[in-house]
């Protein structure tokens, strides 16, 4: 038996499916714009419905819509026929996914949806199908052939429906002027949520944990402050103004020069130029500044420029941002 070339098979599949998406793009017409306008004016939820593989696509698109500013809910057509239709109101918009356009369960469901009074739209592979004819706006997801060599397993058709659903979600996102801040509200967990919500002030060392001394402080006492706070740094502040910093690196250089720590003021051995960051900025900005300047610590300041805390690369690592 001749051995299958896996790479050749994969490339063939990808080529067929990419051509299917290209065809979709070329065939988009004003019906897509009308669908977007209708969904934007929807006062309720966008209910996606499907069965089989189309049901899986409908469920994924519902999740994408919800996470990008268009409240949505997926209902399996069979479950809708047995009670789940109760969640649908006349303020909702229905978006049906069906490659054949002849799904029995969906055709049985449509009269009930019409009785509720909600608008009904569809994505079908057959534009002259029963479902297409019974919905207000139909968008074609027709493909020339499936990637499956038997032309049976839904492959190109599901890819086309998925891509068009994503295109719909992004078109609505852009129309709603959906911002990163809006996105963060629906993605509070994990690394993504942290990058979009976690601010410098949330993880910086502040208050009694903020190591600071005045310029007149003797180096010996400044070292006690560094030791007590355990951050390897002390910030030199005079009348709420940042004057400099003294780090472990400065300490090594000072000791090498045999400076008398009991007679020397911190102002004479500190580093006067220190990088700062506004405490209200996202913590991910601190990462960018540190990496660009090859440093591991920043002084956090309030809107007036008053030093209020310290944030280290170690803190960012512990928060899960790095």
Backbone torsions as a table, in degrees:
resi	resn	phi	psi	omega
1	UNK	NA	131.9	-178.4
2	UNK	-69.9	131.2	-177.9
3	UNK	-74.2	136.6	179.8
4	UNK	-72.9	136.4	173.4
5	UNK	-85.8	105.5	-175.1
6	UNK	-63.1	-42.3	-178.7
7	UNK	-65.9	-42.0	178.9
8	UNK	-62.2	-41.6	179.3
9	UNK	-64.0	-44.6	-178.9
10	UNK	-63.4	-43.4	-179.9
11	UNK	-63.6	-37.7	177.9
12	UNK	-62.9	-44.9	179.3
13	UNK	-61.1	-47.6	-178.8
14	UNK	-63.2	-37.4	179.6
15	UNK	-65.7	-44.2	-179.8
16	UNK	-64.1	-44.1	-177.2
17	UNK	-70.7	-34.8	177.5
18	UNK	-66.6	-35.9	177.5
19	UNK	-67.6	-33.4	178.5
20	UNK	-65.1	-41.1	179.3
21	UNK	-68.7	-39.4	177.9
22	UNK	-60.9	-40.1	178.0
23	UNK	-62.8	-41.3	178.0
24	UNK	-57.6	-46.5	-177.6
25	UNK	-60.1	-42.4	-178.7
26	UNK	-69.0	-28.8	-175.1
27	UNK	-92.9	-2.2	178.6
28	UNK	-60.5	136.3	178.9
29	UNK	-133.5	-166.4	-175.6
30	UNK	-65.9	-17.1	176.3
31	UNK	-61.1	-34.1	178.5
32	UNK	-66.0	-41.9	177.9
33	UNK	-63.9	-40.7	178.6
34	UNK	-63.7	-38.8	178.5
35	UNK	-64.3	-43.5	178.5
36	UNK	-60.4	-45.2	179.2
37	UNK	-61.5	-41.5	-178.9
38	UNK	-65.3	-41.3	-179.2
39	UNK	-72.2	-33.1	177.4
40	UNK	-66.9	-31.2	-179.3
41	UNK	-88.5	-2.2	179.6
42	UNK	-64.2	127.8	-178.4
43	UNK	-89.4	-10.8	179.2
44	UNK	-112.6	-138.0	-179.5
45	UNK	-102.1	159.9	171.7
46	UNK	-94.9	111.6	-178.2
47	UNK	-95.7	117.0	176.4
48	UNK	-96.1	140.9	-175.7
49	UNK	-135.1	141.2	176.5
50	UNK	-171.1	172.7	173.6
51	UNK	-136.0	159.6	178.3
52	UNK	60.9	-143.8	-179.7
53	UNK	-63.1	-35.4	177.6
54	UNK	-64.7	-30.1	176.4
55	UNK	-65.9	-39.2	177.2
56	UNK	-63.0	-41.0	178.4
57	UNK	-65.0	-43.2	179.7
58	UNK	-60.4	-39.1	-179.7
59	UNK	-66.8	-41.4	179.7
60	UNK	-66.0	-43.4	-179.0
61	UNK	-65.1	-36.5	176.6
62	UNK	-60.4	-43.4	179.4
63	UNK	-63.7	-40.3	179.1
64	UNK	-66.3	-42.3	178.3
65	UNK	-59.6	-48.1	-177.9
66	UNK	-61.7	-38.0	-176.7
67	UNK	-79.8	-7.6	-178.7
68	UNK	-120.4	25.5	171.0
69	UNK	99.2	2.7	179.0
70	UNK	-119.4	94.0	-177.5
71	UNK	-49.7	127.2	-174.2
72	UNK	-144.4	160.7	179.7
73	UNK	-149.5	135.8	178.8
74	UNK	-97.3	137.6	174.4
75	UNK	-130.7	128.5	175.3
76	UNK	-72.7	134.1	-174.8
77	UNK	-56.4	-41.1	-179.6
78	UNK	-64.1	-43.3	179.0
79	UNK	-66.0	-33.4	178.1
80	UNK	-62.4	-37.1	179.6
81	UNK	-69.1	-16.1	-177.4
82	UNK	-118.5	36.1	170.8
83	UNK	121.6	-29.0	-175.8
84	UNK	-69.1	-13.8	177.3
85	UNK	-63.5	-16.7	-179.5
86	UNK	-62.7	-18.4	-179.8
87	UNK	-79.8	-13.7	-175.7
88	UNK	-88.1	135.6	176.5
89	UNK	-120.9	171.9	-178.3
90	UNK	-72.5	-6.3	175.3
91	UNK	-86.8	-9.4	-176.9
92	UNK	-85.9	159.9	174.7
93	UNK	-115.7	135.7	-177.9
94	UNK	-101.9	130.7	176.7
95	UNK	-123.0	108.8	-176.3
96	UNK	-94.1	136.9	174.9
97	UNK	-114.6	121.5	178.4
98	UNK	-158.4	117.8	-179.0
99	UNK	-67.4	-47.1	-178.1
100	UNK	-73.0	-30.1	-175.5
101	UNK	75.9	9.8	-176.9
102	UNK	-127.7	17.5	-177.3
103	UNK	-56.8	120.8	-175.2
104	UNK	-58.1	-45.5	-176.5
105	UNK	-61.3	-39.1	-178.9
106	UNK	-71.7	-40.6	178.4
107	UNK	-62.2	-35.3	177.5
108	UNK	-70.7	-27.0	-175.9
109	UNK	-82.6	-31.5	-173.4
110	UNK	-54.1	-45.1	179.2
111	UNK	-57.4	-39.1	179.0
112	UNK	-67.1	-38.9	177.5
113	UNK	-64.6	-38.7	178.4
114	UNK	-66.5	-35.7	178.2
115	UNK	-66.0	-33.2	177.2
116	UNK	-66.1	-33.9	177.3
117	UNK	99.4	11.6	179.5
118	UNK	-85.8	156.9	176.9
119	UNK	-75.2	143.9	-176.3
120	UNK	-125.8	126.8	179.4
121	UNK	-126.6	165.8	-178.0
122	UNK	-151.2	152.3	168.3
123	UNK	-114.3	114.6	178.8
124	UNK	-134.1	152.7	177.5
125	UNK	-81.0	-17.4	178.8
126	UNK	-117.0	111.5	-175.4
127	UNK	-74.2	-18.6	178.9
128	UNK	-104.5	30.3	-178.8
129	UNK	-88.1	168.3	-179.8
130	UNK	-63.9	-41.0	-179.5
131	UNK	-67.0	-43.1	179.7
132	UNK	-59.2	-41.0	-177.6
133	UNK	-71.7	-22.4	-176.5
134	UNK	-100.1	7.6	178.3
135	UNK	-116.8	153.4	-172.4
136	UNK	-68.1	-40.4	176.2
137	UNK	-133.7	130.0	177.7
138	UNK	-119.5	133.8	176.3
139	UNK	-112.9	130.1	-177.3
140	UNK	-80.4	133.0	172.3
141	UNK	-117.5	30.5	-176.9
142	UNK	-62.9	138.9	176.0
143	UNK	-124.4	156.5	-179.8
144	UNK	-71.3	-37.5	178.6
145	UNK	-164.0	158.9	175.7
146	UNK	-79.1	155.4	175.5
147	UNK	-71.0	-24.8	176.0
148	UNK	-58.9	124.3	-177.6
149	UNK	-61.3	-19.3	175.9
150	UNK	-86.0	-7.5	-176.9
151	UNK	58.4	36.6	-177.3
152	UNK	-120.1	-54.0	-176.7
153	UNK	-66.7	128.0	178.4
154	UNK	-60.2	114.0	-179.2
155	UNK	-134.6	-73.4	177.4
156	UNK	-60.8	-37.0	-177.0
157	UNK	-67.7	-40.3	178.7
158	UNK	-72.4	-34.9	176.4
159	UNK	-62.9	-41.9	179.7
160	UNK	-63.3	-44.7	-179.6
161	UNK	-64.9	-40.6	179.2
162	UNK	-63.8	-46.1	-179.0
163	UNK	-63.9	-40.9	-179.6
164	UNK	-69.3	-36.5	175.8
165	UNK	-63.5	-41.6	176.3
166	UNK	-63.0	-41.5	179.3
167	UNK	-60.8	-38.9	177.9
168	UNK	-64.5	-47.2	-178.8
169	UNK	-60.6	-42.4	-178.4
170	UNK	-71.3	-36.2	177.0
171	UNK	-62.0	-40.9	178.2
172	UNK	-69.1	-40.0	177.3
173	UNK	-56.9	-48.4	-178.2
174	UNK	-65.9	-37.7	179.6
175	UNK	-67.5	-32.9	179.9
176	UNK	-81.0	-3.9	-176.4
177	UNK	58.4	41.5	-178.0
178	UNK	-65.6	123.7	-173.8
179	UNK	-102.1	166.8	174.7
180	UNK	-57.3	-34.4	178.4
181	UNK	-65.7	-39.2	176.3
182	UNK	-64.4	-42.3	-179.6
183	UNK	-61.0	-39.4	-178.1
184	UNK	-62.2	-33.4	-178.2
185	UNK	-63.3	-30.0	-179.8
186	UNK	-100.0	4.2	178.0
187	UNK	-134.3	58.3	-175.0
188	UNK	-72.4	-19.0	-175.4
189	UNK	-100.7	164.7	175.3
190	UNK	73.7	-176.3	-177.3
191	UNK	-63.1	-39.6	-179.8
192	UNK	-60.1	-46.4	-180.0
193	UNK	-62.1	-41.5	179.7
194	UNK	-63.5	-42.9	-178.7
195	UNK	-63.0	-28.4	-176.2
196	UNK	-95.6	-12.3	-175.0
197	UNK	-126.3	-32.7	-174.1
198	UNK	-70.1	124.0	-179.1
199	UNK	-106.4	163.6	-179.6
200	UNK	-54.6	-44.9	-176.6
201	UNK	-64.4	-18.8	-179.5
202	UNK	-75.6	-25.1	-175.7
203	UNK	-126.1	-2.2	-179.2
204	UNK	-72.8	161.0	175.2
205	UNK	-88.8	119.9	-173.4
206	UNK	-137.0	178.0	177.9
207	UNK	58.8	-129.8	-177.6
208	UNK	-69.6	-15.4	179.1
209	UNK	-91.1	-1.9	-179.1
210	UNK	-85.3	111.5	-177.9
211	UNK	-78.2	113.4	179.5
212	UNK	-148.1	152.2	177.9
213	UNK	-143.5	169.0	176.7
214	UNK	-90.1	162.5	-179.6
215	UNK	-60.0	-26.8	-177.2
216	UNK	-83.3	-5.4	-178.3
217	UNK	-65.1	134.7	176.5
218	UNK	-67.4	146.5	-177.7
219	UNK	-57.3	-36.6	180.0
220	UNK	-60.9	-40.4	179.0
221	UNK	-74.0	-32.9	177.3
222	UNK	-64.6	-36.1	178.5
223	UNK	-65.9	-33.4	176.3
224	UNK	-64.6	-41.3	178.1
225	UNK	-63.2	-41.7	178.4
226	UNK	-62.2	-44.1	-179.0
227	UNK	-65.3	-43.1	-178.0
228	UNK	-65.5	-38.5	-176.8
229	UNK	-86.0	-22.3	173.3
230	UNK	65.9	28.1	-178.7
231	UNK	-108.5	-3.8	179.8
232	UNK	73.1	20.6	-178.4
233	UNK	-157.7	151.5	169.8
234	UNK	-135.7	140.2	-177.7
235	UNK	-100.8	133.2	-179.2
236	UNK	-96.9	117.7	-174.9
237	UNK	-127.0	136.5	177.5
238	UNK	-133.5	116.3	-180.0
239	UNK	52.8	48.4	177.9
240	UNK	66.8	13.9	178.7
241	UNK	-112.7	137.0	179.3
242	UNK	-74.4	123.2	179.9
243	UNK	-105.9	-28.5	-179.6
244	UNK	169.2	-173.3	178.2
245	UNK	-138.5	158.3	175.7
246	UNK	-133.6	119.3	-174.7
247	UNK	-115.5	179.2	176.3
248	UNK	-58.5	-35.6	179.1
249	UNK	-65.6	-41.0	177.4
250	UNK	-64.2	-36.7	-179.8
251	UNK	-64.0	-43.2	179.0
252	UNK	-60.7	-43.7	180.0
253	UNK	-66.0	-36.8	179.7
254	UNK	-66.5	-43.1	-179.8
255	UNK	-67.5	-35.7	178.3
256	UNK	-64.3	-29.2	179.4
257	UNK	-86.1	2.8	178.0
258	UNK	58.8	38.1	177.1
259	UNK	-71.9	140.2	178.7
260	UNK	-79.1	108.7	-174.9
261	UNK	-70.1	-16.9	-178.9
262	UNK	-89.3	-9.8	-178.6
263	UNK	-117.3	-11.8	-173.4
264	UNK	-99.0	132.5	176.2
265	UNK	-81.2	147.7	-178.3
266	UNK	-60.2	-30.2	-177.8
267	UNK	-63.0	-24.5	-176.8
268	UNK	-87.7	-11.3	-178.8
269	UNK	-123.9	-3.4	-178.8
270	UNK	-73.8	164.6	171.6
271	UNK	-93.1	117.9	-172.9
272	UNK	-76.2	-25.2	-178.9
273	UNK	-98.9	115.6	-179.3
274	UNK	-128.4	137.7	178.7
275	UNK	-77.3	137.3	-179.2
276	UNK	-121.8	165.8	175.9
277	UNK	-148.6	139.6	177.7
278	UNK	-66.4	132.1	-176.3
279	UNK	-62.6	-19.2	-177.4
280	UNK	-88.2	-5.7	179.6
281	UNK	-76.0	158.0	176.5
282	UNK	-63.8	143.7	-177.8
283	UNK	-61.1	-28.8	-180.0
284	UNK	-62.9	-25.0	176.9
285	UNK	-66.4	-34.1	178.0
286	UNK	-62.4	-37.9	178.0
287	UNK	-61.2	-45.6	-178.9
288	UNK	-60.1	-44.9	-178.1
289	UNK	-66.0	-43.5	-179.7
290	UNK	-63.2	-44.9	-179.2
291	UNK	-65.8	-40.1	-179.3
292	UNK	-65.0	-37.9	-176.1
293	UNK	-100.4	1.7	178.4
294	UNK	54.0	51.0	177.3
295	UNK	-128.1	166.9	-176.3
296	UNK	-119.1	1.7	-178.4
297	UNK	-145.3	146.8	177.2
298	UNK	-132.3	149.9	175.4
299	UNK	-93.8	122.2	178.8
300	UNK	-84.8	134.8	179.9
301	UNK	-125.1	157.1	176.8
302	UNK	-86.4	179.2	-177.8
303	UNK	-57.5	-22.5	178.7
304	UNK	-89.4	-0.5	-179.9
305	UNK	86.1	9.0	179.9
306	UNK	-80.3	128.3	179.4
307	UNK	-63.0	128.3	-176.9
308	UNK	-129.8	-6.0	-178.7
309	UNK	-176.7	178.6	178.7
310	UNK	-131.7	137.1	175.1
311	UNK	-128.5	131.0	-177.2
312	UNK	-114.1	161.2	175.7
313	UNK	-59.9	-35.0	178.4
314	UNK	-61.0	-37.9	178.0
315	UNK	-65.3	-39.3	179.8
316	UNK	-67.7	-36.0	177.2
317	UNK	-67.3	-41.9	179.6
318	UNK	-65.9	-28.9	-179.7
319	UNK	-77.6	-12.3	179.4
320	UNK	92.2	7.3	-179.3
321	UNK	-81.9	-20.9	-178.8
322	UNK	-116.0	NA	NA
